[in-house]
Amino acid sequence: MKKIITLTTPEQIKTFSDPYRVQIMFSYKKFNRPATVKEIADSMGETPAKVHYHVKKMLQAGILKLSHTKEIKGIIAKYYELTADSFSIECDKTNPQITKLFKNELQRTISSIYDESKRIVLNAIENIENIQKENENDNDSTSDFTLSNIYLTDEEAKELRRIIKEFSDKDKNKNDKEGLKEFHFFSALFSMESDSDIEAGE
């Protein structure tokens, strides 16, 4: 699996910005291993046929790939995985049609990722019985919300991405999770001086 893949074609951008496919991507991230369409569908509470349609589109766009196959009771099960840890979007600003598509699909992408993150957080809040009590102590808070513009050099922005990636990958492959808590993290790092690219992650 690559660390990051840049999506540049209209087909790739359209596929990536679809809200339902964003949910599928997060489901694969949650599994943290190759999974079948049925496994993903079950985790989403959806029918395999519906998920399979979107998985096929994601395969064509290079967002998913076939990892391996396995025979189970005479049936060949196909296991898919994401092709990269994260994806970035870039467009050729010399082509007005591509630029317009890019802006429209970029809005959909941000909205899709944000909505999915919001859904995860709100569901988590529903499962916390004493959230107000837990958040009274800043040193032991289970949640933290920040919205701000920051000023960085290009090198500092790269370093911030590296740090986020490092913590995102931390201990996720360990079988022993004792002492570890799972935290949901949503990030979007976007240059306010250019609309040529975006990198967003969960």
Stockholm file with secondary structure:
# STOCKHOLM 1.0

chainA/1-202         MKKIITLTTPEQIKTFSDPYRVQIMFSYKKFNRPATVKEIADSMGETPAKVHYHVKKMLQAGILKLSHTKEIKGIIAKYYELTADSFSIECDKTNPQITKLFKNELQRTISSIYDESKRIVLNAIENIENIQKENENDNDSTSDFTLSNIYLTDEEAKELRRIIKEFSDKDKNKNDKEGLKEFHFFSALFSMESDSDIEAGE
#=GR chainA/1-202 SS CEEEEEECSHHHHHHHHCHHHHHHHHHHHHHTSCBCHHHHHHHHTCCHHHHHHHHHHHHHTTSEEEEEEEEETTEEEEEEEESEEEEEEECCTTCHHHHHHHHHHHHHHHHHHHHHHHHHHHHHHHTCTTHHHHHTSGGGCSCCCCCCCCCCCHHHHHHHHHHHHHHHHTTTTCSCCTTCCCCCCCEEECCTTCCSEEEEEC
#=GC SS_cons         CEEEEEECSHHHHHHHHCHHHHHHHHHHHHHTSCBCHHHHHHHHTCCHHHHHHHHHHHHHTTSEEEEEEEEETTEEEEEEEESEEEEEEECCTTCHHHHHHHHHHHHHHHHHHHHHHHHHHHHHHHTCTTHHHHHTSGGGCSCCCCCCCCCCCHHHHHHHHHHHHHHHHTTTTCSCCTTCCCCCCCEEECCTTCCSEEEEEC
//
